């Protein structure tokens, strides 16, 4: 492999455009950092202070999880479904 090949591969696959920032982390980024199954309280301990993106604007994950009655999430999909039931779906506002 030559130096030229390395330089070409280092370029991003998609160019990022100019525009306003989006506050908060995507929910999928938070779920990727966790191991499954996991207890509700463990999620709050590990990621509760993380701000996530929601259609209503950025929210702290711990405050969103206060509205979730589940005590255990067997997998990522169950967790995301429970969170999305609280925050809803739709476009995320930009700053």
N, CA, C and O atoms as a CHARMM CRD file, in Angstrom:
* protein
*
  380
    1    1 UNK  N      0.85500  -1.17100   0.00000 PROA 1      0.00000
    2    1 UNK  CA     0.00000   0.00000   0.00000 PROA 1      0.00000
    3    1 UNK  C      0.89900   1.23200   0.00000 PROA 1      0.00000
    4    1 UNK  O      1.81700   1.32400   0.81500 PROA 1      0.00000
    5    2 UNK  N      0.65400   2.15700  -0.88100 PROA 2      0.00000
    6    2 UNK  CA     1.49300   3.34200  -0.97500 PROA 2      0.00000
    7    2 UNK  C      0.94100   4.47700  -0.12600 PROA 2      0.00000
    8    2 UNK  O     -0.18400   4.40300   0.37000 PROA 2      0.00000
    9    3 UNK  N      1.74400   5.53100   0.04000 PROA 3      0.00000
   10    3 UNK  CA     1.30800   6.69800   0.80700 PROA 3      0.00000
   11    3 UNK  C      0.12100   7.38500   0.15100 PROA 3      0.00000
   12    3 UNK  O     -0.73900   7.94100   0.83400 PROA 3      0.00000
   13    4 UNK  N      0.07600   7.34500  -1.18500 PROA 4      0.00000
   14    4 UNK  CA    -1.04700   7.96900  -1.89700 PROA 4      0.00000
   15    4 UNK  C     -2.36300   7.29600  -1.53600 PROA 4      0.00000
   16    4 UNK  O     -3.36300   7.97700  -1.30900 PROA 4      0.00000
   17    5 UNK  N     -2.37500   5.97300  -1.47900 PROA 5      0.00000
   18    5 UNK  CA    -3.58000   5.23400  -1.12400 PROA 5      0.00000
   19    5 UNK  C     -4.04700   5.59800   0.28000 PROA 5      0.00000
   20    5 UNK  O     -5.24500   5.75300   0.51900 PROA 5      0.00000
   21    6 UNK  N     -3.11100   5.73300   1.20300 PROA 6      0.00000
   22    6 UNK  CA    -3.44900   6.07400   2.58200 PROA 6      0.00000
   23    6 UNK  C     -4.10200   7.44000   2.66500 PROA 6      0.00000
   24    6 UNK  O     -5.05900   7.62900   3.41600 PROA 6      0.00000
   25    7 UNK  N     -3.59400   8.38700   1.90400 PROA 7      0.00000
   26    7 UNK  CA    -4.14800   9.74100   1.92800 PROA 7      0.00000
   27    7 UNK  C     -5.56000   9.76100   1.36300 PROA 7      0.00000
   28    7 UNK  O     -6.42500  10.46800   1.88100 PROA 7      0.00000
   29    8 UNK  N     -5.80000   8.99800   0.31200 PROA 8      0.00000
   30    8 UNK  CA    -7.12300   8.96700  -0.29800 PROA 8      0.00000
   31    8 UNK  C     -8.14500   8.33500   0.64500 PROA 8      0.00000
   32    8 UNK  O     -9.28700   8.78900   0.71300 PROA 8      0.00000
   33    9 UNK  N     -7.74900   7.30400   1.36200 PROA 9      0.00000
   34    9 UNK  CA    -8.66100   6.62700   2.28000 PROA 9      0.00000
   35    9 UNK  C     -8.96600   7.46900   3.51600 PROA 9      0.00000
   36    9 UNK  O     -9.97700   7.23800   4.17800 PROA 9      0.00000
   37   10 UNK  N     -8.12700   8.42300   3.83200 PROA 10     0.00000
   38   10 UNK  CA    -8.30400   9.24400   5.02400 PROA 10     0.00000
   39   10 UNK  C     -9.40700  10.29500   4.85000 PROA 10     0.00000
   40   10 UNK  O     -9.88600  10.85900   5.83400 PROA 10     0.00000
   41   11 UNK  N     -9.80500  10.55400   3.61900 PROA 11     0.00000
   42   11 UNK  CA   -10.85700  11.54100   3.37900 PROA 11     0.00000
   43   11 UNK  C    -12.19600  11.00200   3.86100 PROA 11     0.00000
   44   11 UNK  O    -12.45800   9.80500   3.74200 PROA 11     0.00000
   45   12 UNK  N    -13.05200  11.87500   4.40800 PROA 12     0.00000
   46   12 UNK  CA   -14.35800  11.39700   4.88100 PROA 12     0.00000
   47   12 UNK  C    -15.22800  10.90700   3.72200 PROA 12     0.00000
   48   12 UNK  O    -15.15700  11.43300   2.61100 PROA 12     0.00000
   49   13 UNK  N    -16.03700   9.90800   3.99500 PROA 13     0.00000
   50   13 UNK  CA   -16.92200   9.35300   2.97000 PROA 13     0.00000
   51   13 UNK  C    -18.02100  10.33600   2.59900 PROA 13     0.00000
   52   13 UNK  O    -18.49800  10.34500   1.46400 PROA 13     0.00000
   53   14 UNK  N    -18.41900  11.16400   3.56000 PROA 14     0.00000
   54   14 UNK  CA   -19.47200  12.15300   3.32900 PROA 14     0.00000
   55   14 UNK  C    -18.97100  13.48800   3.84300 PROA 14     0.00000
   56   14 UNK  O    -18.48600  13.58400   4.97100 PROA 14     0.00000
   57   15 UNK  N    -19.08800  14.51600   3.02100 PROA 15     0.00000
   58   15 UNK  CA   -18.67600  15.84000   3.46900 PROA 15     0.00000
   59   15 UNK  C    -19.73800  16.42800   4.37900 PROA 15     0.00000
   60   15 UNK  O    -20.93500  16.31500   4.11200 PROA 15     0.00000
   61   16 UNK  N    -19.28900  17.05500   5.45200 PROA 16     0.00000
   62   16 UNK  CA   -20.21100  17.71500   6.36300 PROA 16     0.00000
   63   16 UNK  C    -20.48200  19.11600   5.84400 PROA 16     0.00000
   64   16 UNK  O    -19.56900  19.82100   5.41400 PROA 16     0.00000
   65   17 UNK  N    -21.72700  19.50200   5.88900 PROA 17     0.00000
   66   17 UNK  CA   -22.10400  20.81400   5.39800 PROA 17     0.00000
   67   17 UNK  C    -22.00700  21.87900   6.46900 PROA 17     0.00000
   68   17 UNK  O    -21.80500  21.59600   7.65000 PROA 17     0.00000
   69   18 UNK  N    -22.15500  23.09200   6.02400 PROA 18     0.00000
   70   18 UNK  CA   -22.20800  24.22300   6.93700 PROA 18     0.00000
   71   18 UNK  C    -23.62800  24.30400   7.48100 PROA 18     0.00000
   72   18 UNK  O    -24.57800  23.91900   6.79900 PROA 18     0.00000
   73   19 UNK  N    -23.77300  24.78700   8.66700 PROA 19     0.00000
   74   19 UNK  CA   -25.10800  24.93000   9.22300 PROA 19     0.00000
   75   19 UNK  C    -25.07500  24.91700  10.72700 PROA 19     0.00000
   76   19 UNK  O    -24.01800  24.76700  11.33900 PROA 19     0.00000
   77   20 UNK  N    -26.23300  25.07400  11.31400 PROA 20     0.00000
   78   20 UNK  CA   -26.29200  25.12400  12.77700 PROA 20     0.00000
   79   20 UNK  C    -26.00500  23.76000  13.39400 PROA 20     0.00000
   80   20 UNK  O    -26.25000  22.71800  12.78600 PROA 20     0.00000
   81   21 UNK  N    -25.47800  23.79300  14.61900 PROA 21     0.00000
   82   21 UNK  CA   -25.20300  22.57200  15.36300 PROA 21     0.00000
   83   21 UNK  C    -26.50100  21.99500  15.92400 PROA 21     0.00000
   84   21 UNK  O    -27.48500  22.71000  16.11300 PROA 21     0.00000
   85   22 UNK  N    -26.48300  20.70300  16.18200 PROA 22     0.00000
   86   22 UNK  CA   -27.60300  20.03800  16.83100 PROA 22     0.00000
   87   22 UNK  C    -27.13900  19.68200  18.23700 PROA 22     0.00000
   88   22 UNK  O    -26.14600  18.97500  18.40700 PROA 22     0.00000
   89   23 UNK  N    -27.85700  20.17300  19.24200 PROA 23     0.00000
   90   23 UNK  CA   -27.45700  19.94600  20.62900 PROA 23     0.00000
   91   23 UNK  C    -27.82000  18.53800  21.07700 PROA 23     0.00000
   92   23 UNK  O    -28.86600  18.00900  20.70300 PROA 23     0.00000
   93   24 UNK  N    -26.95300  17.94000  21.87500 PROA 24     0.00000
   94   24 UNK  CA   -27.21100  16.61800  22.42500 PROA 24     0.00000
   95   24 UNK  C    -26.62300  15.51200  21.57300 PROA 24     0.00000
   96   24 UNK  O    -26.22000  15.72700  20.42900 PROA 24     0.00000
   97   25 UNK  N    -26.58200  14.32200  22.15700 PROA 25     0.00000
   98   25 UNK  CA   -26.06600  13.14200  21.47600 PROA 25     0.00000
   99   25 UNK  C    -27.22800  12.32800  20.91200 PROA 25     0.00000
  100   25 UNK  O    -28.30600  12.29600  21.50400 PROA 25     0.00000
  101   26 UNK  N    -27.01600  11.67100  19.77500 PROA 26     0.00000
  102   26 UNK  CA   -28.05100  10.77000  19.27100 PROA 26     0.00000
  103   26 UNK  C    -28.26200   9.61500  20.25800 PROA 26     0.00000
  104   26 UNK  O    -27.30800   9.14400  20.87800 PROA 26     0.00000
  105   27 UNK  N    -29.48400   9.17200  20.39900 PROA 27     0.00000
  106   27 UNK  CA   -29.79800   8.07100  21.30100 PROA 27     0.00000
  107   27 UNK  C    -28.97900   6.83400  20.94300 PROA 27     0.00000
  108   27 UNK  O    -28.53700   6.11500  21.83900 PROA 27     0.00000
  109   28 UNK  N    -28.76900   6.57500  19.67300 PROA 28     0.00000
  110   28 UNK  CA   -28.01600   5.39600  19.25500 PROA 28     0.00000
  111   28 UNK  C    -26.57100   5.43100  19.74900 PROA 28     0.00000
  112   28 UNK  O    -25.98700   4.37800  20.00500 PROA 28     0.00000
  113   29 UNK  N    -25.98800   6.61300  19.88800 PROA 29     0.00000
  114   29 UNK  CA   -24.62300   6.72200  20.41200 PROA 29     0.00000
  115   29 UNK  C    -24.58900   6.30300  21.88700 PROA 29     0.00000
  116   29 UNK  O    -23.65400   5.63700  22.33100 PROA 29     0.00000
  117   30 UNK  N    -25.60600   6.69700  22.62500 PROA 30     0.00000
  118   30 UNK  CA   -25.67500   6.33600  24.04300 PROA 30     0.00000
  119   30 UNK  C    -25.86100   4.82800  24.18200 PROA 30     0.00000
  120   30 UNK  O    -25.18400   4.19100  24.98900 PROA 30     0.00000
  121   31 UNK  N    -26.76900   4.25900  23.40600 PROA 31     0.00000
  122   31 UNK  CA   -27.02600   2.81800  23.52700 PROA 31     0.00000
  123   31 UNK  C    -25.82500   1.99300  23.10200 PROA 31     0.00000
  124   31 UNK  O    -25.64300   0.87900  23.59300 PROA 31     0.00000
  125   32 UNK  N    -25.00400   2.51000  22.20300 PROA 32     0.00000
  126   32 UNK  CA   -23.81700   1.78100  21.75700 PROA 32     0.00000
  127   32 UNK  C    -22.77000   1.67100  22.86000 PROA 32     0.00000
  128   32 UNK  O    -21.92400   0.77800  22.82100 PROA 32     0.00000
  129   33 UNK  N    -22.81700   2.56200  23.83400 PROA 33     0.00000
  130   33 UNK  CA   -21.83900   2.54000  24.92200 PROA 33     0.00000
  131   33 UNK  C    -22.24000   1.59000  26.05200 PROA 33     0.00000
  132   33 UNK  O    -21.45800   1.37000  26.97700 PROA 33     0.00000
  133   34 UNK  N    -23.42700   1.03600  25.99100 PROA 34     0.00000
  134   34 UNK  CA   -23.92600   0.17500  27.06800 PROA 34     0.00000
  135   34 UNK  C    -23.89000  -1.29700  26.66400 PROA 34     0.00000
  136   34 UNK  O    -23.87700  -1.62700  25.47800 PROA 34     0.00000
  137   35 UNK  N    -23.87500  -2.16800  27.66100 PROA 35     0.00000
  138   35 UNK  CA   -23.95600  -3.61600  27.43600 PROA 35     0.00000
  139   35 UNK  C    -25.36100  -4.07100  27.80600 PROA 35     0.00000
  140   35 UNK  O    -25.96700  -3.53700  28.73400 PROA 35     0.00000
  141   36 UNK  N    -25.87300  -5.05100  27.08500 PROA 36     0.00000
  142   36 UNK  CA   -27.27400  -5.48700  27.26500 PROA 36     0.00000
  143   36 UNK  C    -27.30800  -6.90900  27.73900 PROA 36     0.00000
  144   36 UNK  O    -26.45400  -7.69600  27.33000 PROA 36     0.00000
  145   37 UNK  N    -28.26300  -7.29500  28.59700 PROA 37     0.00000
  146   37 UNK  CA   -29.26700  -6.65300  29.36600 PROA 37     0.00000
  147   37 UNK  C    -28.68100  -5.80200  30.49000 PROA 37     0.00000
  148   37 UNK  O    -27.59100  -6.03700  31.01100 PROA 37     0.00000
  149   38 UNK  N    -29.46400  -4.82800  30.81200 PROA 38     0.00000
  150   38 UNK  CA   -29.00400  -3.85500  31.79700 PROA 38     0.00000
  151   38 UNK  C    -30.18900  -3.33000  32.60100 PROA 38     0.00000
  152   38 UNK  O    -31.29800  -3.21400  32.08000 PROA 38     0.00000
  153   39 UNK  N    -29.95100  -3.01700  33.86300 PROA 39     0.00000
  154   39 UNK  CA   -31.00000  -2.49000  34.73000 PROA 39     0.00000
  155   39 UNK  C    -31.17200  -0.99000  34.49700 PROA 39     0.00000
  156   39 UNK  O    -30.23400  -0.28200  34.13000 PROA 39     0.00000
  157   40 UNK  N    -32.39000  -0.53800  34.72300 PROA 40     0.00000
  158   40 UNK  CA   -32.74300   0.87500  34.59700 PROA 40     0.00000
  159   40 UNK  C    -31.79200   1.74000  35.42100 PROA 40     0.00000
  160   40 UNK  O    -31.27300   2.74100  34.92600 PROA 40     0.00000
  161   41 UNK  N    -31.56400   1.35600  36.67200 PROA 41     0.00000
  162   41 UNK  CA   -30.71300   2.14700  37.56500 PROA 41     0.00000
  163   41 UNK  C    -29.26800   2.21200  37.08000 PROA 41     0.00000
  164   41 UNK  O    -28.59500   3.22200  37.28500 PROA 41     0.00000
  165   42 UNK  N    -28.78800   1.16300  36.44800 PROA 42     0.00000
  166   42 UNK  CA   -27.42400   1.15500  35.92700 PROA 42     0.00000
  167   42 UNK  C    -27.28800   2.11800  34.75900 PROA 42     0.00000
  168   42 UNK  O    -26.27300   2.80100  34.62700 PROA 42     0.00000
  169   43 UNK  N    -28.31200   2.17400  33.91100 PROA 43     0.00000
  170   43 UNK  CA   -28.29200   3.13300  32.80000 PROA 43     0.00000
  171   43 UNK  C    -28.22000   4.55000  33.34900 PROA 43     0.00000
  172   43 UNK  O    -27.44800   5.37000  32.85300 PROA 43     0.00000
  173   44 UNK  N    -29.01400   4.84100  34.36500 PROA 44     0.00000
  174   44 UNK  CA   -29.01500   6.17600  34.97600 PROA 44     0.00000
  175   44 UNK  C    -27.64000   6.47800  35.57600 PROA 44     0.00000
  176   44 UNK  O    -27.12000   7.58200  35.41100 PROA 44     0.00000
  177   45 UNK  N    -27.05600   5.51300  36.26400 PROA 45     0.00000
  178   45 UNK  CA   -25.73200   5.71400  36.87400 PROA 45     0.00000
  179   45 UNK  C    -24.66200   5.99200  35.82300 PROA 45     0.00000
  180   45 UNK  O    -23.82300   6.87300  36.01100 PROA 45     0.00000
  181   46 UNK  N    -24.68700   5.25700  34.73200 PROA 46     0.00000
  182   46 UNK  CA   -23.63400   5.36600  33.71600 PROA 46     0.00000
  183   46 UNK  C    -23.84800   6.50400  32.73500 PROA 46     0.00000
  184   46 UNK  O    -22.89400   7.19800  32.38300 PROA 46     0.00000
  185   47 UNK  N    -25.07800   6.71100  32.28600 PROA 47     0.00000
  186   47 UNK  CA   -25.34000   7.66100  31.20900 PROA 47     0.00000
  187   47 UNK  C    -26.39300   8.71500  31.53900 PROA 47     0.00000
  188   47 UNK  O    -26.78300   9.49100  30.66700 PROA 47     0.00000
  189   48 UNK  N    -26.85300   8.74900  32.77900 PROA 48     0.00000
  190   48 UNK  CA   -27.93600   9.65200  33.14900 PROA 48     0.00000
  191   48 UNK  C    -27.65700  11.11800  32.90900 PROA 48     0.00000
  192   48 UNK  O    -28.58200  11.88000  32.62900 PROA 48     0.00000
  193   49 UNK  N    -26.39300  11.53800  33.01200 PROA 49     0.00000
  194   49 UNK  CA   -26.06700  12.94100  32.81000 PROA 49     0.00000
  195   49 UNK  C    -25.85000  13.29900  31.34200 PROA 49     0.00000
  196   49 UNK  O    -25.57100  14.45500  31.02300 PROA 49     0.00000
  197   50 UNK  N    -25.97500  12.32500  30.45200 PROA 50     0.00000
  198   50 UNK  CA   -25.82300  12.57000  29.02500 PROA 50     0.00000
  199   50 UNK  C    -27.04900  13.29800  28.48400 PROA 50     0.00000
  200   50 UNK  O    -28.18400  12.93600  28.79400 PROA 50     0.00000
  201   51 UNK  N    -26.81500  14.31100  27.68500 PROA 51     0.00000
  202   51 UNK  CA   -27.89900  15.04300  27.03500 PROA 51     0.00000
  203   51 UNK  C    -28.15400  14.39100  25.68100 PROA 51     0.00000
  204   51 UNK  O    -27.23800  14.23500  24.87300 PROA 51     0.00000
  205   52 UNK  N    -29.41000  14.01200  25.44100 PROA 52     0.00000
  206   52 UNK  CA   -29.77100  13.36800  24.17800 PROA 52     0.00000
  207   52 UNK  C    -30.61400  14.31000  23.32900 PROA 52     0.00000
  208   52 UNK  O    -31.22800  15.24500  23.84200 PROA 52     0.00000
  209   53 UNK  N    -30.63500  14.05400  22.03600 PROA 53     0.00000
  210   53 UNK  CA   -31.44800  14.82500  21.09800 PROA 53     0.00000
  211   53 UNK  C    -32.88100  14.31100  21.13200 PROA 53     0.00000
  212   53 UNK  O    -33.12100  13.10400  21.09900 PROA 53     0.00000
  213   54 UNK  N    -33.82500  15.23600  21.19600 PROA 54     0.00000
  214   54 UNK  CA   -35.23400  14.86200  21.14600 PROA 54     0.00000
  215   54 UNK  C    -35.96600  15.86100  20.26300 PROA 54     0.00000
  216   54 UNK  O    -35.44600  16.94700  20.00700 PROA 54     0.00000
  217   55 UNK  N    -37.16100  15.51700  19.79300 PROA 55     0.00000
  218   55 UNK  CA   -37.93800  16.46900  18.99600 PROA 55     0.00000
  219   55 UNK  C    -38.30300  17.74900  19.76500 PROA 55     0.00000
  220   55 UNK  O    -38.60600  18.77700  19.16000 PROA 55     0.00000
  221   56 UNK  N    -38.27200  17.67600  21.09300 PROA 56     0.00000
  222   56 UNK  CA   -38.58200  18.84700  21.91900 PROA 56     0.00000
  223   56 UNK  C    -37.32600  19.61900  22.30500 PROA 56     0.00000
  224   56 UNK  O    -37.40200  20.57000  23.08300 PROA 56     0.00000
  225   57 UNK  N    -36.18000  19.22800  21.77600 PROA 57     0.00000
  226   57 UNK  CA   -34.91700  19.84700  22.13200 PROA 57     0.00000
  227   57 UNK  C    -34.10100  18.91300  23.01300 PROA 57     0.00000
  228   57 UNK  O    -34.57600  17.84100  23.38700 PROA 57     0.00000
  229   58 UNK  N    -32.89000  19.30700  23.34500 PROA 58     0.00000
  230   58 UNK  CA   -32.02600  18.43300  24.13900 PROA 58     0.00000
  231   58 UNK  C    -32.58400  18.20700  25.54300 PROA 58     0.00000
  232   58 UNK  O    -33.10600  19.12700  26.17300 PROA 58     0.00000
  233   59 UNK  N    -32.46400  16.96200  26.02300 PROA 59     0.00000
  234   59 UNK  CA   -32.92800  16.60300  27.36900 PROA 59     0.00000
  235   59 UNK  C    -31.91800  15.66800  28.00800 PROA 59     0.00000
  236   59 UNK  O    -31.27500  14.87200  27.32200 PROA 59     0.00000
  237   60 UNK  N    -31.78100  15.76500  29.31500 PROA 60     0.00000
  238   60 UNK  CA   -30.90400  14.86400  30.04600 PROA 60     0.00000
  239   60 UNK  C    -31.56900  13.49000  30.09500 PROA 60     0.00000
  240   60 UNK  O    -32.76400  13.38400  30.37000 PROA 60     0.00000
  241   61 UNK  N    -30.79400  12.44000  29.82900 PROA 61     0.00000
  242   61 UNK  CA   -31.34100  11.08800  29.77700 PROA 61     0.00000
  243   61 UNK  C    -31.98500  10.68200  31.10100 PROA 61     0.00000
  244   61 UNK  O    -33.02200  10.01800  31.09400 PROA 61     0.00000
  245   62 UNK  N    -31.40500  11.05800  32.22300 PROA 62     0.00000
  246   62 UNK  CA   -31.97800  10.69900  33.52600 PROA 62     0.00000
  247   62 UNK  C    -33.39200  11.24100  33.68600 PROA 62     0.00000
  248   62 UNK  O    -34.25500  10.55900  34.23900 PROA 62     0.00000
  249   63 UNK  N    -33.64100  12.46000  33.21100 PROA 63     0.00000
  250   63 UNK  CA   -34.98600  13.02700  33.33400 PROA 63     0.00000
  251   63 UNK  C    -35.97400  12.31500  32.41200 PROA 63     0.00000
  252   63 UNK  O    -37.14700  12.16900  32.75700 PROA 63     0.00000
  253   64 UNK  N    -35.51700  11.87800  31.26000 PROA 64     0.00000
  254   64 UNK  CA   -36.37600  11.10900  30.35700 PROA 64     0.00000
  255   64 UNK  C    -36.71100   9.76300  30.99200 PROA 64     0.00000
  256   64 UNK  O    -37.85600   9.31500  30.92800 PROA 64     0.00000
  257   65 UNK  N    -35.72200   9.11700  31.60200 PROA 65     0.00000
  258   65 UNK  CA   -35.92100   7.78900  32.18600 PROA 65     0.00000
  259   65 UNK  C    -36.81600   7.81200  33.41800 PROA 65     0.00000
  260   65 UNK  O    -37.31200   6.76300  33.83000 PROA 65     0.00000
  261   66 UNK  N    -37.03600   8.97700  34.01500 PROA 66     0.00000
  262   66 UNK  CA   -37.97500   9.07000  35.13900 PROA 66     0.00000
  263   66 UNK  C    -39.38600   8.67000  34.70800 PROA 66     0.00000
  264   66 UNK  O    -40.18400   8.22300  35.53200 PROA 66     0.00000
  265   67 UNK  N    -39.69300   8.83000  33.42500 PROA 67     0.00000
  266   67 UNK  CA   -41.01700   8.49800  32.90000 PROA 67     0.00000
  267   67 UNK  C    -41.10800   7.07500  32.36700 PROA 67     0.00000
  268   67 UNK  O    -42.16000   6.66900  31.87200 PROA 67     0.00000
  269   68 UNK  N    -40.02300   6.31100  32.45900 PROA 68     0.00000
  270   68 UNK  CA   -39.99000   4.92700  31.97400 PROA 68     0.00000
  271   68 UNK  C    -40.17900   3.99400  33.16100 PROA 68     0.00000
  272   68 UNK  O    -39.41800   4.05200  34.12800 PROA 68     0.00000
  273   69 UNK  N    -41.20200   3.12400  33.09100 PROA 69     0.00000
  274   69 UNK  CA   -41.51900   2.21200  34.19100 PROA 69     0.00000
  275   69 UNK  C    -40.71800   0.91300  34.17900 PROA 69     0.00000
  276   69 UNK  O    -40.71100   0.19000  35.17500 PROA 69     0.00000
  277   70 UNK  N    -40.05200   0.60800  33.08600 PROA 70     0.00000
  278   70 UNK  CA   -39.27700  -0.64000  32.98700 PROA 70     0.00000
  279   70 UNK  C    -38.13400  -0.62200  33.99000 PROA 70     0.00000
  280   70 UNK  O    -37.49200   0.41100  34.18300 PROA 70     0.00000
  281   71 UNK  N    -37.87500  -1.76000  34.63200 PROA 71     0.00000
  282   71 UNK  CA   -36.76200  -1.85700  35.57700 PROA 71     0.00000
  283   71 UNK  C    -35.55700  -2.56000  34.96300 PROA 71     0.00000
  284   71 UNK  O    -34.45900  -2.51400  35.51800 PROA 71     0.00000
  285   72 UNK  N    -35.76200  -3.21200  33.81300 PROA 72     0.00000
  286   72 UNK  CA   -34.69900  -3.97500  33.16300 PROA 72     0.00000
  287   72 UNK  C    -34.90300  -3.91800  31.65900 PROA 72     0.00000
  288   72 UNK  O    -36.02500  -4.05300  31.17100 PROA 72     0.00000
  289   73 UNK  N    -33.81800  -3.71800  30.92900 PROA 73     0.00000
  290   73 UNK  CA   -33.86500  -3.68800  29.46500 PROA 73     0.00000
  291   73 UNK  C    -33.05000  -4.86500  28.94100 PROA 73     0.00000
  292   73 UNK  O    -31.82300  -4.85800  29.04000 PROA 73     0.00000
  293   74 UNK  N    -33.72000  -5.87900  28.38400 PROA 74     0.00000
  294   74 UNK  CA   -32.99900  -7.06500  27.92100 PROA 74     0.00000
  295   74 UNK  C    -32.10000  -6.79700  26.71900 PROA 74     0.00000
  296   74 UNK  O    -31.08600  -7.47000  26.53600 PROA 74     0.00000
  297   75 UNK  N    -32.47300  -5.80800  25.89600 PROA 75     0.00000
  298   75 UNK  CA   -31.64400  -5.49800  24.74200 PROA 75     0.00000
  299   75 UNK  C    -31.79900  -4.02500  24.36100 PROA 75     0.00000
  300   75 UNK  O    -32.64400  -3.30400  24.89200 PROA 75     0.00000
  301   76 UNK  N    -30.97700  -3.62200  23.44900 PROA 76     0.00000
  302   76 UNK  CA   -30.91200  -2.23300  22.97900 PROA 76     0.00000
  303   76 UNK  C    -32.25200  -1.76800  22.41700 PROA 76     0.00000
  304   76 UNK  O    -32.66400  -0.62900  22.64300 PROA 76     0.00000
  305   77 UNK  N    -32.92100  -2.63600  21.69600 PROA 77     0.00000
  306   77 UNK  CA   -34.18700  -2.26100  21.05100 PROA 77     0.00000
  307   77 UNK  C    -35.27600  -1.96100  22.07000 PROA 77     0.00000
  308   77 UNK  O    -36.05900  -1.02900  21.88600 PROA 77     0.00000
  309   78 UNK  N    -35.33300  -2.74300  23.13900 PROA 78     0.00000
  310   78 UNK  CA   -36.31700  -2.49700  24.20400 PROA 78     0.00000
  311   78 UNK  C    -36.05800  -1.13900  24.85600 PROA 78     0.00000
  312   78 UNK  O    -36.99000  -0.38000  25.12300 PROA 78     0.00000
  313   79 UNK  N    -34.78700  -0.84400  25.10800 PROA 79     0.00000
  314   79 UNK  CA   -34.42200   0.43100  25.72000 PROA 79     0.00000
  315   79 UNK  C    -34.79900   1.59700  24.82000 PROA 79     0.00000
  316   79 UNK  O    -35.44900   2.54400  25.26400 PROA 79     0.00000
  317   80 UNK  N    -34.39000   1.53200  23.54900 PROA 80     0.00000
  318   80 UNK  CA   -34.68900   2.62600  22.61900 PROA 80     0.00000
  319   80 UNK  C    -36.19200   2.81600  22.44800 PROA 80     0.00000
  320   80 UNK  O    -36.66200   3.95000  22.35400 PROA 80     0.00000
  321   81 UNK  N    -36.94500   1.73000  22.40700 PROA 81     0.00000
  322   81 UNK  CA   -38.39800   1.82700  22.27300 PROA 81     0.00000
  323   81 UNK  C    -39.00600   2.52800  23.48900 PROA 81     0.00000
  324   81 UNK  O    -39.90100   3.36200  23.34800 PROA 81     0.00000
  325   82 UNK  N    -38.51700   2.18500  24.68000 PROA 82     0.00000
  326   82 UNK  CA   -39.03600   2.81100  25.90000 PROA 82     0.00000
  327   82 UNK  C    -38.71800   4.30400  25.93300 PROA 82     0.00000
  328   82 UNK  O    -39.56500   5.11000  26.31900 PROA 82     0.00000
  329   83 UNK  N    -37.51600   4.67200  25.53300 PROA 83     0.00000
  330   83 UNK  CA   -37.13100   6.09100  25.51400 PROA 83     0.00000
  331   83 UNK  C    -37.92700   6.84200  24.45500 PROA 83     0.00000
  332   83 UNK  O    -38.42100   7.93900  24.71400 PROA 83     0.00000
  333   84 UNK  N    -38.05400   6.26100  23.26600 PROA 84     0.00000
  334   84 UNK  CA   -38.79800   6.94100  22.18300 PROA 84     0.00000
  335   84 UNK  C    -40.28800   7.08100  22.51300 PROA 84     0.00000
  336   84 UNK  O    -40.94500   7.99800  22.02000 PROA 84     0.00000
  337   85 UNK  N    -40.82100   6.18900  23.33600 PROA 85     0.00000
  338   85 UNK  CA   -42.20500   6.31200  23.77300 PROA 85     0.00000
  339   85 UNK  C    -42.37900   7.58200  24.60700 PROA 85     0.00000
  340   85 UNK  O    -43.43800   8.20800  24.57400 PROA 85     0.00000
  341   86 UNK  N    -41.34700   7.95700  25.34500 PROA 86     0.00000
  342   86 UNK  CA   -41.38800   9.16200  26.17100 PROA 86     0.00000
  343   86 UNK  C    -41.09000  10.41700  25.34200 PROA 86     0.00000
  344   86 UNK  O    -41.81200  11.40900  25.44300 PROA 86     0.00000
  345   87 UNK  N    -40.03300  10.37900  24.52400 PROA 87     0.00000
  346   87 UNK  CA   -39.60200  11.58600  23.81600 PROA 87     0.00000
  347   87 UNK  C    -40.29000  11.77500  22.47900 PROA 87     0.00000
  348   87 UNK  O    -40.30900  12.88500  21.94800 PROA 87     0.00000
  349   88 UNK  N    -40.85600  10.71000  21.92400 PROA 88     0.00000
  350   88 UNK  CA   -41.49200  10.79300  20.61800 PROA 88     0.00000
  351   88 UNK  C    -40.47200  10.68300  19.49600 PROA 88     0.00000
  352   88 UNK  O    -39.28000  10.48000  19.72800 PROA 88     0.00000
  353   89 UNK  N    -40.96600  10.82100  18.29400 PROA 89     0.00000
  354   89 UNK  CA   -40.10300  10.78500  17.11200 PROA 89     0.00000
  355   89 UNK  C    -40.40800  12.00400  16.27000 PROA 89     0.00000
  356   89 UNK  O    -41.48100  12.59600  16.37700 PROA 89     0.00000
  357   90 UNK  N    -39.48000  12.36500  15.45300 PROA 90     0.00000
  358   90 UNK  CA   -39.68100  13.50700  14.58400 PROA 90     0.00000
  359   90 UNK  C    -38.38300  14.28200  14.40500 PROA 90     0.00000
  360   90 UNK  O    -37.32900  13.88100  14.89800 PROA 90     0.00000
  361   91 UNK  N    -38.47900  15.38500  13.69800 PROA 91     0.00000
  362   91 UNK  CA   -37.27200  16.17900  13.45100 PROA 91     0.00000
  363   91 UNK  C    -36.71500  16.76000  14.75000 PROA 91     0.00000
  364   91 UNK  O    -37.45900  17.10700  15.66800 PROA 91     0.00000
  365   92 UNK  N    -35.40200  16.85400  14.79900 PROA 92     0.00000
  366   92 UNK  CA   -34.71300  17.39900  15.96400 PROA 92     0.00000
  367   92 UNK  C    -34.35600  18.84800  15.64800 PROA 92     0.00000
  368   92 UNK  O    -33.75300  19.12600  14.61100 PROA 92     0.00000
  369   93 UNK  N    -34.72500  19.77600  16.54000 PROA 93     0.00000
  370   93 UNK  CA   -34.42400  21.18800  16.26100 PROA 93     0.00000
  371   93 UNK  C    -32.92600  21.47500  16.30000 PROA 93     0.00000
  372   93 UNK  O    -32.18400  20.84000  17.04900 PROA 93     0.00000
  373   94 UNK  N    -32.49200  22.43000  15.49300 PROA 94     0.00000
  374   94 UNK  CA   -31.10000  22.85700  15.50100 PROA 94     0.00000
  375   94 UNK  C    -30.97000  24.15500  16.27000 PROA 94     0.00000
  376   94 UNK  O    -31.95900  24.84600  16.51200 PROA 94     0.00000
  377   95 UNK  N    -29.74900  24.48200  16.65300 PROA 95     0.00000
  378   95 UNK  CA   -29.51400  25.71300  17.41800 PROA 95     0.00000
  379   95 UNK  C    -29.64600  26.91900  16.52600 PROA 95     0.00000
  380   95 UNK  O    -29.48300  28.04900  16.98800 PROA 95     0.00000
